[in-house]
Amino acid sequence: MQNSEKLKNLLENEIIPDLESAIDELFEIIEKSKKASSEQKNDFEELREMRTECFSIIDELSRDELEEDEIIEILEELMELKSNQE
């Protein structure tokens, strides 16, 4: 499997679903309290930006706009983040 396929699979099957889950959880917490703290607002916005960036990377991969070294770098960063979460 090529690195571009690995990156796309990691984003689509793990990273984006994890981000969406975290966004949903935070939204529920905010909704229950009827008011979001500034920290919650910042966290929510950061998660949404990360999700948008992931979709952007997938789009760039589909258009073959990323160089192999960029793909490897992103893949390594995401794998490191994923392993730190566990």
N, C-alpha and C positions, 0 to 999 in steps of 0.2 A: 504494500500500500504506500502510495506516495505521501510525502509530508503534507501536501495541500489537502489530500483526502483525509488524513489524520486530523488536521486542524479543523476542517469543515465538520467532520463527525464529532469531534470534541465540543465544538461550539453548539452544534445543533442538538446533540444528545445529552450533554451534561451541563455546560456553562449556561446557556440560555434558559433551560428549564430551571436550573438552580436560581438564577437571577429572577425569573418570573415568580417563582415560589416565594423568594424573599420579598419581592415587591408586594405580592398578595398579602403576606403575613403582616408587613408593615402597614399596609393600607387598612387591614382589619383592625389593627391596634389603634390607628389614628381615628378610624370611624367610630370605634367603641368609646373613645375618650372625647369625641366630638371636637377636639382641638389638637393640632399637632404642635409639638415643641419645635423650636428652630433646629435642634439636632435631628429630629425625625424628618423635618422638611428637607434638610440637607442630605440625609441618608437616602430618602426617597428619590430625590433628584439625581444623586450619584448613581443609584442602582439603575434608574431609567437611562442615564447617559451611557452606562456600561453596556446595557442591553442594546442600545442603538449602535454603539461602536461594534458590538459583536455582529449585528446584522450587516453593518457596513463592511466588515472584514469578509463575511460570506459573499457579499455582492462583489467585492474586489476579486475574490477567488474565482467566482463564476466567470468574470470577465478576463481572467488571467492577467491581472494588473499587479500582482505581488511577485517580487523576486524571491527566489528560493531562500536566500539568507534572511529575508524579512519573515517568511513563513516559519522558518526554523526558530527564529528569535521569539516570535509570538507564541509558537507552540511550546517552547521551553518555559516561557513566562507563565503561561496558563497552567502547564503541568505542575510547576512549582507552587503556584497559588492553590491549585486543587489539592496537592499533597499537604500543604500547610493547614488546610481546612479540616483534614481528617485527623 
